[in-house]
Amino acid sequence: LMVLIKKDKHAFIYDFGPSYFNRFSRVPSVLLPYIDAHNLTVSTAIVSHQDNDHAGGVAHFKAAGYARSFDYFHPNGVY
């Protein structure tokens, strides 16, 4: 599961889909290009729980520079 909700150039991300072999996820191939193409600002990101099918792409999202988007709902960090 990976959900992006956008309004007025702001994006809310809920879950990040699975990671395959701890190397591949849909974050770099789908989510990040969409954010860039639509010039969105990611204001908030939430991970519902730590299972791979929901949190697998978090590492790719954080590596892309979006680690601070977790701060509001995950003040102690996602991992």
C-alpha positions in Angstrom: 0.0 0.0 0.0 1.2 3.5 -0.9 -1.1 6.5 -0.9 -0.5 10.1 -1.9 -3.1 12.8 -1.3 -2.4 16.2 -2.8 -4.0 19.6 -2.4 -2.6 23.0 -3.5 0.8 21.6 -4.3 1.1 19.9 -0.9 1.3 16.2 -0.5 0.4 13.8 2.3 1.9 10.3 2.0 0.5 7.3 3.8 2.6 4.2 3.7 5.3 3.4 1.2 4.7 0.0 -0.3 7.0 -3.0 -0.2 10.7 -3.3 -0.7 11.9 -6.3 -2.8 15.2 -7.9 -1.7 15.9 -4.8 0.4 16.9 -3.0 -2.8 13.9 -2.1 -4.9 10.6 -0.3 -4.2 8.1 1.8 -6.0 9.3 4.9 -4.2 12.1 5.8 -6.7 10.2 4.6 -9.8 6.7 5.9 -9.1 6.4 8.1 -6.0 9.4 10.4 -6.4 8.9 11.0 -10.1 5.2 11.9 -9.4 6.2 14.4 -6.7 8.8 16.0 -9.0 6.6 16.1 -12.1 3.8 17.9 -10.1 6.2 20.1 -8.1 4.7 19.0 -4.8 5.9 19.8 -1.3 5.6 16.8 1.0 4.3 18.2 4.2 3.5 15.0 6.1 4.3 11.3 5.8 2.9 8.5 7.9 3.8 4.8 8.2 0.8 2.7 9.5 3.0 -0.1 10.8 6.4 -1.7 10.2 5.4 -4.6 7.9 7.3 -4.7 4.6 4.2 -4.2 2.5 3.6 -0.8 4.2 7.0 0.4 5.2 9.4 -1.2 2.7 10.0 2.0 0.7 10.7 4.2 3.7 14.5 3.9 3.4 14.3 5.1 -0.3 12.0 8.0 0.7 14.3 9.1 3.5 17.4 8.8 1.3 15.7 11.1 -1.2 15.7 13.9 1.4 12.2 13.5 2.9 13.1 12.3 6.4 11.7 15.4 8.0 8.2 14.7 6.7 7.9 12.0 9.3 8.6 14.3 12.3 5.0 15.3 13.1 3.5 11.8 13.4 6.7 9.9 14.1 8.8 12.3 16.4 11.0 9.4 17.6 11.7 8.3 14.1 10.2 5.7 11.8 13.0 3.1 12.2 
